Amino acid sequence: MSISEYKNRYLESLYNTFKTELENERTRYFILDTNYTNSDDTEKEFTWDVKQNNKIREGDLFIFRRPTNLSQIAQQFYFFGAGKIEKIERKNNVATAYISKPLLFVDRVLKDNIENLKWEFKERIKEEWEQFFFKNKISNITKNDFLKLLSLSRNVVEIESNYINNDISLTFKQMADMATRIKKNIYYVGNHEAFVQAKGSAHFEFSKRIKQNYSYRCAITGIKTKDFLVVTHIIPWHENEFIRLDPSNGICLSLFLAKAFKKGFITFSNSYRVVLSKEAEKDAALYEELKIYENQKIELPDCQKPNLKYLDWHREHIFKN
C-alpha cells in the first residue's frame, strides 16, 4: 500500500471509528485541555467542575489538547488524540468522564499547524492564542472543527512503506505499551513481536519522542514544517533489537538530509558536526546541496542527545568514507 493510500485509509479509519456519533445529530463536540502531566498522552478519563460547564453528555466526541504550560514542546500547545465520552459520574460538583474509542493521532497537531485554520465555533481575532480556548479547560466546537483537526493528524510521511499493512489501526494498548517501555528505559523490541502492527506502534512512539525532543525541527536546517520532517535511526532498526526504542538512537531531520544520512553521504562527528562524504562529490548537484552544511554543528535536544557510540557505529558501517 502506498503512502497516499495509507493516508486516505488512516483518515477513513478515524471517521469510521466515530461513524455512529458523527451521524447522530445530538452529538456535541469539544476540545478538552488535559488535566494531567502524563508525558505519554495516554489519558483515560477527564474531570471538570460542572458549575463551569454542564454541556458535556455521554456519547459526545472530543479532541484532547495539551496546553502550553503542560507541553513538552517549547512554546507549543498541541492536539494528540480523540475519543468518545462513554460514561459520566458526578460527585458533588465534580464530573468524571470515562473515555471509549481512544485514538492517538499518528502525528500531533501543533500550534504552528493551525495558524491558518478557519474555525467555526469562534472567530480568532488576535494573533495570540491565550484567550482563544476557554479557560475552564473545555471548548465547545462544531462538527466541522472536529473533522478539520482530525484531518490534520494524518501526517505519516515518516512511515516507510515496509511498515505499512492493510490493517492500519494503531491500537491504544500497543502504543501505551511502547510509551511505557521508553519511559522505563526499556528499548528492546524483539523480532518475535516485530510484526507489522507492533512495529508500527514502536515506530510511532519512537518517532513521537524524537520529534518532541527536537521541538519538531530539523536538527541541521531548523525546518519545522511537519511534512518535511522525518525521524531516522542512527543504527538501523534491523541491526540491534535492544536499542530500537532508544531515543538517543534517533535524530529529527528534513527528508533530504535524512536520506543523505541513511545512505551514508553525511554523518556526524563526536562534536556533533556534519561530516560530508567524498562520495557526494561524484554528483555535482548533490555535493552543492550538501556542502553548505559541512562542519555545521547540529541543534541538540536538552535530553537524550545522539549517543556517541551509535554515531561511531554509523561512521564505521554506514558512512561512505
C-alpha positions as a Python dict, from the first residue, in 0.01 Angstrom:
ca = {
    (1, 'M'): (0, 0, 0),
    (2, 'S'): (139, 341, -95),
    (3, 'I'): (188, 632, 144),
    (4, 'S'): (-100, 827, -14),
    (5, 'E'): (-328, 524, 16),
    (6, 'Y'): (-223, 485, 378),
    (7, 'K'): (-307, 849, 450),
    (8, 'N'): (-652, 813, 296),
    (9, 'R'): (-722, 488, 479),
    (10, 'Y'): (-592, 628, 806),
    (11, 'L'): (-831, 922, 781),
    (12, 'E'): (-1113, 694, 672),
    (13, 'S'): (-1047, 472, 974),
    (14, 'L'): (-1081, 774, 1204),
    (15, 'Y'): (-1414, 865, 1050),
    (16, 'N'): (-1537, 505, 1067),
    (17, 'T'): (-1440, 481, 1434),
    (18, 'F'): (-1679, 765, 1513),
    (19, 'K'): (-1931, 693, 1236),
    (20, 'T'): (-2227, 635, 1469),
    (21, 'E'): (-2158, 951, 1669),
    (22, 'L'): (-2088, 1165, 1361),
    (23, 'E'): (-2422, 1064, 1211),
    (24, 'N'): (-2608, 1142, 1532),
    (25, 'E'): (-2741, 1499, 1522),
    (26, 'R'): (-2740, 1516, 1903),
    (27, 'T'): (-2364, 1463, 1928),
    (28, 'R'): (-2171, 1758, 2062),
    (29, 'Y'): (-1800, 1820, 2002),
    (30, 'F'): (-1538, 1951, 2241),
    (31, 'I'): (-1171, 2032, 2286),
    (32, 'L'): (-1063, 1914, 2630),
    (33, 'D'): (-747, 2051, 2790),
    (34, 'T'): (-576, 1758, 2958),
    (35, 'N'): (-575, 1754, 3337),
    (36, 'Y'): (-253, 1560, 3371),
    (37, 'T'): (119, 1596, 3320),
    (38, 'N'): (130, 1245, 3173),
    (39, 'S'): (400, 1277, 2907),
    (40, 'D'): (278, 965, 2727),
    (41, 'D'): (-50, 1125, 2616),
    (42, 'T'): (-247, 823, 2738),
    (43, 'E'): (-523, 988, 2940),
    (44, 'K'): (-819, 758, 3000),
    (45, 'E'): (-1051, 995, 3185),
    (46, 'F'): (-1129, 1364, 3223),
    (47, 'T'): (-1257, 1560, 3523),
    (48, 'W'): (-1413, 1904, 3542),
    (49, 'D'): (-1627, 2134, 3755),
    (50, 'V'): (-1988, 2103, 3639),
    (51, 'K'): (-2059, 2455, 3765),
    (52, 'Q'): (-1828, 2582, 3492),
    (53, 'N'): (-1957, 2354, 3218),
    (54, 'N'): (-2262, 2129, 3212),
    (55, 'K'): (-2285, 2079, 2836),
    (56, 'I'): (-2086, 1757, 2803),
    (57, 'R'): (-2303, 1447, 2768),
    (58, 'E'): (-2245, 1076, 2731),
    (59, 'G'): (-2193, 997, 2363),
    (60, 'D'): (-2023, 1326, 2278),
    (61, 'L'): (-1688, 1338, 2094),
    (62, 'F'): (-1376, 1528, 2189),
    (63, 'I'): (-1019, 1607, 2092),
    (64, 'F'): (-754, 1625, 2363),
    (65, 'R'): (-531, 1934, 2380),
    (66, 'R'): (-218, 1967, 2590),
    (67, 'P'): (-183, 2335, 2689),
    (68, 'T'): (146, 2519, 2652),
    (69, 'N'): (218, 2514, 3027),
    (70, 'L'): (199, 2131, 3031),
    (71, 'S'): (362, 2072, 2693),
    (72, 'Q'): (698, 1901, 2644),
    (73, 'I'): (742, 2106, 2326),
    (74, 'A'): (872, 2458, 2385),
    (75, 'Q'): (609, 2729, 2334),
    (76, 'Q'): (371, 2485, 2166),
    (77, 'F'): (35, 2351, 2271),
    (78, 'Y'): (-77, 2051, 2069),
    (79, 'F'): (-367, 1816, 2000),
    (80, 'F'): (-283, 1449, 2045),
    (81, 'G'): (-591, 1232, 2033),
    (82, 'A'): (-965, 1193, 2015),
    (83, 'G'): (-1232, 982, 2178),
    (84, 'K'): (-1589, 939, 2293),
    (85, 'I'): (-1740, 1029, 2630),
    (86, 'E'): (-1866, 685, 2726),
    (87, 'K'): (-1978, 738, 3084),
    (88, 'I'): (-2003, 1033, 3323),
    (89, 'E'): (-2001, 1004, 3701),
    (90, 'R'): (-2082, 1303, 3921),
    (91, 'K'): (-1990, 1360, 4282),
    (92, 'N'): (-2089, 1693, 4433),
    (93, 'N'): (-1986, 1942, 4164),
    (94, 'V'): (-1709, 1731, 4009),
    (95, 'A'): (-1777, 1523, 3700),
    (96, 'T'): (-1552, 1244, 3572),
    (97, 'A'): (-1587, 1128, 3214),
    (98, 'Y'): (-1461, 783, 3117),
    (99, 'I'): (-1334, 752, 2763),
    (100, 'S'): (-1407, 493, 2498),
    (101, 'K'): (-1276, 464, 2142),
    (102, 'P'): (-949, 633, 2243),
    (103, 'L'): (-734, 724, 1944),
    (104, 'L'): (-384, 867, 1946),
    (105, 'F'): (-303, 1076, 1642),
    (106, 'V'): (-35, 940, 1409),
    (107, 'D'): (124, 1282, 1443),
    (108, 'R'): (47, 1553, 1695),
    (109, 'V'): (-122, 1866, 1564),
    (110, 'L'): (91, 2157, 1684),
    (111, 'K'): (2, 2521, 1734),
    (112, 'D'): (209, 2602, 1426),
    (113, 'N'): (-7, 2367, 1218),
    (114, 'I'): (-332, 2553, 1286),
    (115, 'E'): (-221, 2914, 1239),
    (116, 'N'): (-438, 2947, 928),
    (117, 'L'): (-722, 2719, 1033),
    (118, 'K'): (-1068, 2870, 985),
    (119, 'W'): (-1266, 2791, 1298),
    (120, 'E'): (-1644, 2785, 1312),
    (121, 'F'): (-1705, 2782, 1687),
    (122, 'K'): (-1527, 3111, 1746),
    (123, 'E'): (-1361, 3383, 1542),
    (124, 'R'): (-993, 3424, 1611),
    (125, 'I'): (-934, 3798, 1614),
    (126, 'K'): (-589, 3835, 1767),
    (127, 'E'): (-271, 3653, 1671),
    (128, 'E'): (-208, 3519, 2020),
    (129, 'W'): (-384, 3204, 2138),
    (130, 'E'): (-401, 3277, 2510),
    (131, 'Q'): (-765, 3388, 2512),
    (132, 'F'): (-890, 3171, 2226),
    (133, 'F'): (-960, 2845, 2407),
    (134, 'F'): (-1186, 2862, 2709),
    (135, 'K'): (-1019, 2893, 3049),
    (136, 'N'): (-1230, 2620, 3209),
    (137, 'K'): (-1041, 2358, 3004),
    (138, 'I'): (-1344, 2285, 2784),
    (139, 'S'): (-1413, 2442, 2443),
    (140, 'N'): (-1739, 2355, 2270),
    (141, 'I'): (-1655, 2333, 1897),
    (142, 'T'): (-1851, 2243, 1584),
    (143, 'K'): (-1856, 1914, 1398),
    (144, 'N'): (-1658, 2072, 1112),
    (145, 'D'): (-1393, 2199, 1356),
    (146, 'F'): (-1365, 1846, 1494),
    (147, 'L'): (-1324, 1697, 1145),
    (148, 'K'): (-1066, 1959, 1044),
    (149, 'L'): (-848, 1871, 1342),
    (150, 'L'): (-882, 1500, 1264),
    (151, 'S'): (-769, 1561, 907),
    (152, 'L'): (-460, 1749, 1026),
    (153, 'S'): (-349, 1447, 1230),
    (154, 'R'): (-273, 1228, 931),
    (155, 'N'): (91, 1318, 866),
    (156, 'V'): (251, 975, 811),
    (157, 'V'): (542, 1084, 596),
    (158, 'E'): (791, 919, 835),
    (159, 'I'): (636, 573, 798),
    (160, 'E'): (827, 370, 544),
    (161, 'S'): (634, 150, 301),
    (162, 'N'): (789, -162, 459),
    (163, 'Y'): (585, -99, 771),
    (164, 'I'): (251, -29, 603),
    (165, 'N'): (-9, -301, 621),
    (166, 'N'): (-371, -315, 513),
    (167, 'D'): (-459, -322, 882),
    (168, 'I'): (-381, 40, 966),
    (169, 'S'): (-526, 55, 1317),
    (170, 'L'): (-278, 190, 1571),
    (171, 'T'): (-416, 48, 1893),
    (172, 'F'): (-418, 243, 2214),
    (173, 'K'): (-289, -56, 2411),
    (174, 'Q'): (15, -118, 2191),
    (175, 'M'): (122, 244, 2177),
    (176, 'A'): (75, 284, 2551),
    (177, 'D'): (296, -24, 2599),
    (178, 'M'): (571, 121, 2377),
    (179, 'A'): (548, 456, 2557),
    (180, 'T'): (582, 280, 2893),
    (181, 'R'): (892, 94, 2773),
    (182, 'I'): (1060, 418, 2669),
    (183, 'K'): (967, 582, 2998),
    (184, 'K'): (1128, 290, 3187),
    (185, 'N'): (1437, 292, 2961),
    (186, 'I'): (1344, -45, 2816),
    (187, 'Y'): (1432, -12, 2449),
    (188, 'Y'): (1405, -375, 2343),
    (189, 'V'): (1161, -474, 2067),
    (190, 'G'): (1220, -839, 1985),
    (191, 'N'): (1200, -984, 1638),
    (192, 'H'): (925, -1217, 1762),
    (193, 'E'): (699, -915, 1824),
    (194, 'A'): (808, -712, 1524),
    (195, 'F'): (504, -800, 1316),
    (196, 'V'): (362, -508, 1123),
    (197, 'Q'): (119, -366, 1376),
    (198, 'A'): (360, -385, 1672),
    (199, 'K'): (638, -249, 1454),
    (200, 'G'): (413, 39, 1353),
    (201, 'S'): (338, 120, 1718),
    (202, 'A'): (708, 106, 1806),
    (203, 'H'): (800, 338, 1520),
    (204, 'F'): (513, 568, 1612),
    (205, 'E'): (625, 609, 1975),
    (206, 'F'): (993, 633, 1882),
    (207, 'S'): (920, 899, 1621),
    (208, 'K'): (692, 1093, 1853),
    (209, 'R'): (954, 1101, 2130),
    (210, 'I'): (1236, 1214, 1898),
    (211, 'K'): (1028, 1490, 1738),
    (212, 'Q'): (928, 1607, 2083),
    (213, 'N'): (1293, 1615, 2194),
    (214, 'Y'): (1388, 1822, 1890),
    (215, 'S'): (1081, 2050, 1926),
    (216, 'Y'): (961, 1936, 1583),
    (217, 'R'): (1257, 2092, 1400),
    (218, 'C'): (1527, 1955, 1174),
    (219, 'A'): (1849, 1936, 1376),
    (220, 'I'): (2050, 2077, 1084),
    (221, 'T'): (1829, 2322, 894),
    (222, 'G'): (1576, 2421, 1158),
    (223, 'I'): (1288, 2337, 923),
    (224, 'K'): (968, 2297, 1127),
    (225, 'T'): (707, 2213, 862),
    (226, 'K'): (594, 1865, 963),
    (227, 'D'): (553, 1739, 606),
    (228, 'F'): (931, 1775, 562),
    (229, 'L'): (1040, 1619, 891),
    (230, 'V'): (1137, 1258, 947),
    (231, 'V'): (1296, 1067, 1234),
    (232, 'T'): (1583, 843, 1136),
    (233, 'H'): (1762, 577, 1339),
    (234, 'I'): (2138, 614, 1374),
    (235, 'I'): (2185, 238, 1398),
    (236, 'P'): (1912, 95, 1172),
    (237, 'W'): (1616, -89, 1322),
    (238, 'H'): (1719, -428, 1182),
    (239, 'E'): (2071, -412, 1326),
    (240, 'N'): (2001, -419, 1700),
    (241, 'E'): (1673, -517, 1866),
    (242, 'F'): (1792, -394, 2208),
    (243, 'I'): (1803, -24, 2112),
    (244, 'R'): (1508, 2, 1876),
    (245, 'L'): (1322, 238, 2110),
    (246, 'D'): (1626, 425, 2244),
    (247, 'P'): (1567, 799, 2184),
    (248, 'S'): (1944, 857, 2175),
    (249, 'N'): (1948, 638, 1863),
    (250, 'G'): (1739, 885, 1664),
    (251, 'I'): (1765, 1228, 1505),
    (252, 'C'): (1497, 1455, 1361),
    (253, 'L'): (1598, 1570, 1012),
    (254, 'S'): (1444, 1703, 694),
    (255, 'L'): (1354, 1443, 433),
    (256, 'F'): (1651, 1519, 209),
    (257, 'L'): (1909, 1517, 488),
    (258, 'A'): (1758, 1208, 648),
    (259, 'K'): (1805, 1023, 320),
    (260, 'A'): (2163, 1151, 294),
    (261, 'F'): (2231, 1027, 648),
    (262, 'K'): (2071, 686, 595),
    (263, 'K'): (2264, 633, 272),
    (264, 'G'): (2596, 742, 423),
    (265, 'F'): (2655, 1067, 235),
    (266, 'I'): (2670, 1256, 565),
    (267, 'T'): (2740, 1160, 925),
    (268, 'F'): (2818, 1342, 1249),
    (269, 'S'): (3140, 1376, 1444),
    (270, 'N'): (3172, 1327, 1819),
    (271, 'S'): (3139, 1705, 1850),
    (272, 'Y'): (2805, 1677, 1664),
    (273, 'R'): (2924, 1846, 1348),
    (274, 'V'): (2820, 1746, 997),
    (275, 'V'): (3079, 1537, 812),
    (276, 'L'): (3042, 1515, 434),
    (277, 'S'): (3143, 1204, 240),
    (278, 'K'): (3374, 1245, -59),
    (279, 'E'): (3136, 1010, -238),
    (280, 'A'): (2898, 1306, -270),
    (281, 'E'): (3149, 1484, -495),
    (282, 'K'): (3072, 1233, -772),
    (283, 'D'): (2734, 1405, -813),
    (284, 'A'): (2796, 1777, -854),
    (285, 'A'): (2437, 1877, -784),
    (286, 'L'): (2420, 1660, -473),
    (287, 'Y'): (2751, 1796, -349),
    (288, 'E'): (2630, 2154, -394),
    (289, 'E'): (2326, 2080, -181),
    (290, 'L'): (2521, 1911, 97),
    (291, 'K'): (2840, 2114, 123),
    (292, 'I'): (2662, 2415, 276),
    (293, 'Y'): (2611, 2209, 591),
    (294, 'E'): (2966, 2072, 616),
    (295, 'N'): (3113, 2117, 966),
    (296, 'Q'): (2789, 2274, 1091),
    (297, 'K'): (2702, 2179, 1448),
    (298, 'I'): (2356, 2031, 1481),
    (299, 'E'): (2098, 2163, 1726),
    (300, 'L'): (2090, 1920, 2016),
    (301, 'P'): (1793, 1838, 2238),
    (302, 'D'): (1804, 1913, 2609),
    (303, 'C'): (1788, 1542, 2683),
    (304, 'Q'): (1868, 1214, 2507),
    (305, 'K'): (2131, 1353, 2271),
    (306, 'P'): (2262, 1122, 1997),
    (307, 'N'): (2470, 851, 2162),
    (308, 'L'): (2835, 887, 2061),
    (309, 'K'): (2879, 509, 2043),
    (310, 'Y'): (2591, 492, 1796),
    (311, 'L'): (2743, 771, 1587),
    (312, 'D'): (3073, 584, 1587),
    (313, 'W'): (2889, 276, 1455),
    (314, 'H'): (2727, 486, 1183),
    (315, 'R'): (3063, 627, 1073),
    (316, 'E'): (3212, 277, 1057),
    (317, 'H'): (2925, 87, 892),
    (318, 'I'): (2707, 336, 701),
    (319, 'F'): (2918, 640, 615),
    (320, 'K'): (3075, 627, 268),
    (321, 'N'): (3426, 715, 377),
}
